[in-house]
């Protein structure tokens, strides 16, 4: 893995984690067309490290919120709600592992065979989000409660499929339960912190047990982390600024185009694109 490749993947990770376009989907798309082996130990380790990069801006942008939660855990219920939101996500993850034990759950999508459809699902989610919020002129409640946290946690579980945007899914979950888009987006971004930490613990454990950690390329990985952190910070700021004013349908249009193009490549049998079929190993 070269420094340039790591920087490019860090850019994709930083943008895709917080813009509603799916970082995992775009990373997989880039690897398919760049010919990068997606299941190599070095690539799996880089995935883990890039997520560390996107965790950093979440801690920085919402530092006052995190401090308030830590200092006043009983008065401020946000920390409890983040834990509650993480439970349905974990249940979806465990259900996927039960459904696809041979490939360890959501790894069934790692080849990219479902990627075009996933982008179209995200496009639909974003259109629904616009329809709901604009029909009530985005006058939903700014409050997050247990029902909103549970629904957003379920949508976050769906967002583990590559190509299905985690932020887009969870914002739809918040808006569909009565929240306005600004507050749904803020809680969505904060939800990613425990999700990333949980992923790091599980994937880090696998990395140690399977020896992936020995494949770390120090300089390229560091560059990827820094780029993911810097771009992620800008992406969070950008989304919080525009979320209440700009239709998400622009992102939906972009995802619909690449989703349709990817499906057409599959239909026409382009060799570099995985066929639309569940892997034989499942």
Secondary structure, 3 states (H helix, E strand, C coil): CCHHHHHHHHHHHHHHHHCCCCHHHHHHHHHHHHCCCCCCHHHHHHHHHHHHHHHHHHHHHCHHHHHHHHHCCCCCCHHHHHHHHHHHHHHHHHHHHHHCHHHCHHHHHCCCCCHHHHHHHHHHHHHHHHHHHHHCCCCCECCCCHHHHHHHHHHHHHCCCCCCCHHHHHHHHHHHCCECHHHHHHHHHHHHHHHHHHHHHHHHHHHHHHCHHHHCCHHHHHHHHHHHHHHHHHHHHHHHHHCCCCCCHHHHHHHHHHHHHHHHHHHCCCCCCCCCCCCCCC
